[in-house]
Amino acid sequence: MNDRWWPYDKVVFAGTFDHLHEGHKHLLRTALSLGQHVAIGLTTQKLLEKKDLQDKMQSYQEREEALWEFLESEDQAGRCTIFPIETVEGGADRMEDLDALIVSDEISVVRNAFRINDLRARNDLKRFHIIVVPRVRTKDGRPLSSSRRRKGEKFEGVELIY
């Protein structure tokens, strides 16, 4: 029997998770520390049409496999679900059993979280808690990002700021 206590029953967060890096893993670990059940929305190709360097992006299947591999390495896969999302709301505006949304500190992402909460209220659903997690940064102060990786930057062995 597991005596572990989580602040939330179900948390959700979403992303592209292209070329999974330490910034993604930090968000995942935060979600795993807060929710007994963690739902991960993974963007489909449809939602990625405007991303930079699309020819260097991993497929949905590759990104999903990398997520599962990481979750299994953390011995947490059994608490998680991964589902495809095709809109910026990712279904969070309609999830009845959602307690909290985990987001990075990117301002457009935070704004979207508040917008989704407003949609939930209009859909007669309870508002979720919005948990903002600061992005992991390199020593120059810039956040880790998949677009930086697609441009050829490597983060392995680089000093990171949490």
N, C-alpha and C positions, 0 to 999 in steps of 0.2 A: 504494500500500500504506500502511496506517495503522500507524504505529509506537507508537500510544498504548497504554499499559498501564493496566488497571483492577485494583483489588484483588480484585474478585469477578467471576465470569462472569455470574451472574444474581442480580439483586436484585428485590425486590417491595415494593410498599407499596400501600395502599388508602385510599380515602376517598370522600366525597361530591362534593367539588370543585364545590360550588354557588357560583355567582357567583365564579369563579376570581379569586383575589387574590394579593398578593405572598407571603403565608404559604404558599400552595399552591406557588407558583413556586419558593420557596426550598427546599421539600422535594423538588420535582421536580429542581431543579438539583443538589441533594445526591445524589439517587439516580443521576442521570446521571454524576456525577463518580466514583461508586463502582462501578457495574456496567456491564459491556460490554453486557449485555442488561437492559432494565428492563421489568418486567411491572407494569402498573398496574391494580389492581382498582377498579372503579367501581361504587358501590352502586346497586342497582336500587330502584325505588319500594317494593318489598316491605320492604326493610330500613329504609326511611325513614318508616314509618308513625307513629313516635312523635316525629318531629322537630317543633320549633317552627315556626310560620308556614309550614305546608306549601303554602298557597295562593300564597306568594311564591317557592317553590322552582322551579328550572329543571327541565325534563324530563331524563330520561336522555340523550336525543339531544342536547339543547342542551349539557349538561355534557360529553359525549364530544366534541362538535365543538369546544368551547372548549379542551379538553385537546390535541386534535390541532393546532389552530391555534397554541397555545403551543409545542408540540414542534417544529412546522415552523418557527416563527419562530426557534427556537434551533438549527435545522438538525440535529435529533436524532430525528426521527420514525422513521427507518429502524431504529433500535436498540430501539424500544419496541413493546409490545403493550398493548392495553387490553382488559380482559375484565370481564364483569358478575359481581358478587358478590351473593349473597342471604343470606349468613350472616356473622357477625362473624369467622369463621375465613377466609372468602373462598377456601377451597381450599388455603391455605398449609399446612394440616395434612396434605395429601396430595401436594404438589408434590415430585417426586423430585429435580429439578435445581435446587433453591433453595439459594443460598448465604447470603443475608442478607435480613433484613426491616428496612425503614426505617420508623421510627415517630416521631411527635412526642413531646414531653415531657409530654403530658397523662397523668396517672397511670393512668387507666382503660385507655388505649391501651397503655401499657407493660405493665401487668398482663396484658392480653389477649395480648400478644406472648409472654410467658413461658408462659401457658396453652397457646398454640398449639404452642410448642416441646415442652411435655410431651406433647401429643397426637401430635406427630411421633415422639417416642420410643416411644410406645405403638404407633404404626403402623410401627415398625421403619425409620424414616427418620432420617437424620442431623439433628442439631439445627442450626439456622441461627444466624448471628450476629445479634444485635439491635443495631441502630444507632439511638440516640436523638438526635434533632435538636431543639434548642431552638426553640420557636415564635417567630416574628417578633412583636414587640410594638409597640404605639403608645407614645408618650411617657409616658402615664399608667400604663404597666406591664401593661396588659391585652393578651392575645394577639389578633392579628387572627383573625377568625372569620367564617364565612358567616352565622351567626345575627346577628351585629352588622350585617352588610350587609343582611340581610333586614329588619332594624329601621330601615333608612334611613341608617346611618352610611356615610360615604365615607372611603376611605383614600388616595385619590389626592392628592398634594401634602402629605400628612401625614408628619412625621418619624417614621421607623421605626427600631426597635432590633433588630439581628440578633444 
